């Protein structure tokens, strides 16, 4: 069965997108963080905050922004109340609502209710009782997309909403800072001089549907694959063998060959080990790697939300005649580890796009999109 990306909305440091429309202004792809924070006593730590709202970890900010994005997606989709009642909801996130938790004298350990956000949205918008949470590190929301397609293929669901969300919280910031994984300057994905990642927050909302959208161009969702690399407790094998395996399965299930892939939307976190592993996987799988698109230099690493967010941003680029390419790519080009897409190209010109996501703990996922005109 054909499954399509019918509608999408995102809210990130790049702005607010409503499918191929924006909230009063075009998305702004700037390759540097838009705020600085103090973390573990160190000031000047860069962070990609959601545009137009102040940074805090309050419940009101979290629930208001989530509600607004899903309201916009539903409005854009045209689904009526009866259709919503039969629409499943899948939510992918790493930290969920952990930033809103308050210390309690009655508990030695505070634990979030894992389905609190999905249950709230299901109740707020009168969706199907079928709501699930994916918490597989950085692959959470792309795994939700893969599972959503299976729900439409194999069950009676005609529509599935996928939400990827990540919100500023001190625990995540302090954790990555203590691991010495944060860059002091820029996020230089697939660059020899990369210094580490920069965290970001955001929301991506997707409506997957068996109904072909009227707008053109649009994406048809082909097949994906997801698997856990057991070579390490914390990361995937640096030789890229497991990433290669997952990419190969996604392309094979899509009835394609490696040579059919025109563009790779890379995970590209700019950490030393992650970029090396993904680089080795791409070099090993493709005899000549296609151009790559890296979005984290513009929105930061949004962890479990990045799958849905980056797909929504790609959707918003379908009617654009330029591509976001970081400034560093054109400076000292010999330091680029892979060929980046040309800024003068249009994403709608690429028929088959491979999306890569690599998670903490070795969970890797890949998905193939087909651009249809």
N, C-alpha and C positions, 0 to 999 in steps of 0.2 A: 504494500500500500504506500502511496506517495504521502509524505508528510512535509509540511511547509512551515517556514518561519513566517507566520501571518502578520504579526505586529510586534513591536518592541519599544521599550522606553528605558532610558538610563539616566542616572544622576551621578556624576563624578566630578573630579576637578576640572574636566574639560567642559562642563556645563550640563544642561538638561536637554536630552533628545527625546522627541516623540516620533519614533520611526524615522522617516526621512524629513521630519519637521523639527523645529526647535522652539524653545519658549522665548520667542522675541528676539533671539540673536543666534548666530551660527555657533556651533561648537568651536572651542578654541583649543587647538592642540599645541601646548607649550611644554617643552621638554625640561621643566624644572618644577620643583614643589612650590605650592602656592602659600604654604604657611611654615613657620618654624616653631618647634616645641621644646620644652625642657624635659629631658628624660634621664632618670637616675642621677639628677643633679647636674647634668650637662645640657647647656643651652644650645640653641641653634641647630637642633635636629630637624631635618626637612620632613615634611609630610604632605601628601596630596589629599586635601580635604574636599568634601563636596562643595561645589560652587554655590555661592550666594547664601550660605547659612553658617553661623558661628560654630566653632568647634567646641563641643562638650560631650559628655557621656550620659546625658539625661534621658530618661524614658520618653519624655515628650518629644525630643528631637528624633529619637529612633522611630517611634510609632507614627509620628506625623509624616516623616519623610517616606516611610514604607507605604503608608496609606495613600499619600499623594501620588506616588509612582504607580501603584496598582490601579488607582482610580483613572489615571491617564491611559494606562494600557487597556482597561476595559472600555473606556470611551472610544479609544482609537479602533478597537477590534469590532465594535458594533454588536457584541454579544448581548442578548436580552436576558431577563431574569431566569427564564426556563433553561436557556443554554448554560448559564452560569451554574445552575443547580446540578448540572451534569458535567462540570469541568473540574478536573483534578488539579491539585496544587502540589508542586514539588519545590522545596526550598533548599538551597545549598549555601553553607556558610562555615567558616572556621570558628569564629568567636561568638556567633549568635548574639545574645543580649547580655553577655558576661559583664560588659562595662556598666550595666545598670544595677548589678547586684550590690547590696549593702551589707556590711558586716552585721552578724547577729550573735547576740550573747547566748542564744539557745542552740547554736550550731558550731561545731568545731571546724566544719568544712562547708563552705557555701557552694552548692551545685545548681546550675540553671536547669529549668525544665526544658528539655531539648526541643519539644514541639510547641513551645509557648508562642513563637512568632507565627508559625504556620497555622496553628489553631486560631490565633487572633484573626489572621487574614481570612481564613475559611469562614469563621463566624461573621466577620465584618461585611463580607461580600456575598454571603449565602452561597458558597461554593459547595461542590460535592464533599461528603465526609471523607473522601479519599485524599488525605494530605500526608506527605512524607518529608522527612528531613534527611539531607545528605551531609555528612560531617567527615569527609575524606580528605581533610587538609586542602591543598590548593586545587584539587580536582573536584571539589564538592559540587559546584553548580554545573560543570560540564558533564559529570556523571549523572546529574539530574536531567540534563538534556537527553543524554543517551537513553536513560530509563523512560523518559517521557515519550520518546519515539516508540519504544517497545509497548508502552501502554496503549498507544493509538493503533499500532500494528496488530496487537494480540488481544485486545479487550474491546469493550463497547464504547470507550471514550473517543469522542470526536475532537475534543479540545483539551489541552493540558497547559496550564500556566507554570512556567519555571521562574523562580526568583533566586537571584544571587545577591547576597547582601553582606556587607562588612562595615562595621562602624568603629570610629575611634574609641580606643579604651587603653588605659594605662598598662594593663597586664600584658597585652600584645606588644606594645611599644617597648616596655621594659625588658621583656623576654628576648626580643630580637636584638636589642641594644646590648644585653649581657652576653649574647653569643657572638658579638663583634661582626655582625652581618650587615650593618647599615652603612651606606655610603655617606661621606661628609659633603659631597658635592652633587653629582648627577648620577642617574641610573643609566649606565652605559651597557645596554644589552648587546651581547656578541661583539665586544670590543676588547682588544688586548689589554687596555688600560682600565678596565672596569674595577670598581672599588667595592661593590656590594649593592644591595637593593635599597630602595626607599619605599616605605609602606604608604598605602593609600586606603581610602574608604570609598564606598559607593554602593549603588543599587542598580541591578540590571533585571528587567522584567521582560519575559518572552512569552508569546502565545504560539504554541505549536498546534497545528491544525491539519486535518485531512482536507480542509477547504483551501483551495488555491486562492491566494490574495489577488485582488483586482489590480493592485499597483504593480508596475513593472519598472525596472527589474525587481526580482525577489529571489530568495534562497529556497531551494528544496534541500531538505536534510536527508542525506544519504545514510551511511552507516558509521558506527563508531565502535571503539573497543576500549576496554579498561581492564587493568590487571595490576596486581601488586608484586613488586620485585622483592624477593626475600633475601637478597644478597647482603642487606644491611638493615638494621633496625630503624635508621633515620633517613637514608637517602637511596637513590637508585644507583646502579653500577655506573661508574665513570666511563666505562668503555662504550656506553650507549646501547648495549645489546638489548636491554629490556625495552627501552624507548623505541628502538628499531622494530622489535617484535610487535609492539602495540600499534605503531604506524602501519606496518605491513598488514596486520589483521583488519584495520579500519578500511584500508584501500581495497584489500581483497574482497571484503564483505560488500563493498560498494560496486563490485564488478569492474574495477579499474586496474590499471597498471601504474607503477611509479611514474612513468613518463607522461601520464595523463594529468598529473598534479601540476598546476600552473603557478601556485602561490602557497607558501606556508606561513600561517599566522603562528609565530613561535611563542613559546612560554616566556623565554627571555627575561629571567629575573635579575641578571647581571651579578649573581654570586659566582664565585670561581667554580665550584664543583658543579652547580646546576647547569651553567652554560656549557661547560666542558662535556658533560654527559649528553646534553641535547645536541651539541655540535657533532659529537662522535656518532650519535644515532643517525643524524641527517646525512652526514658524509658517507656512512656505511650503507644506508638504504637507497639513496639516490646516486646514480652514476655521475650525474651533474646536478647538484641541488638547485631547485627553482629559487626565485627571489623570495626574500622573507619580509614579513610585516611584523614589527614589534610595537606593541601599544603601551607597555608598562612605562616607557620613558615619559609618557604624557599623563598617566593616571596613577602611577605607582603600582606596587604589588598589592592587589586587593584580595589576596589569599583565596579563600574558598569561593568568593564572589566573582573571580576574574573570568571564569568560563562564560557566564551569562552576560556580564558587563561587556566583555570584549566582543561577543557576538552581537550585542545590541549596537555597539559602536560601529561594527562592520556593516550592520544593516543601515545605519544612518549615513554611511559613506556611499551607498549604492547610487545615489543621484549626484554625487560630487565628481568633479573632473580632476581632482588632485588627491594625493595620498599623504597622510602624515608620516614624515620621515624625520627623525631627530637630527638636530644640527650637527652633532659630532660625526655623523656618518660621512659628511662631505669634507671633514678635516682629517688629515692624515689617513687617507682611505686605506692605506696598507695595513692599518690596525683593525680593520673590519674583518671579523672571522668568517662571515658569509656575505653573499651579495644581497644588499637591501633592494627593495622595490624602488623604482624611480618615482620621485615626487610628482612628476608630470603625468603619471599613468592614472587610470581610473580602476577602481576595484571591480566595477561591472565588466571590465574586459577580461577578467580571469574566470574561466568556466568552472574549474574544479579547485577548491581551496581546502587545504588540510589544516586543521586546528590542533595544536599540540598543547598539552597541559601536563606538568610533572609535579607531583605532590610530595611533601614531607612524609617520610616513612616508606617511600618507594612506590606510591600509587601513581601510575601513569595512565593517561587517557588521550585518545585521539578521535577526531570526528571529521567527516568529509562533507562539505557543502557544495551544492551545484548552483551556479548563478543562472537563472532563467530569465529570458527576455520576452 
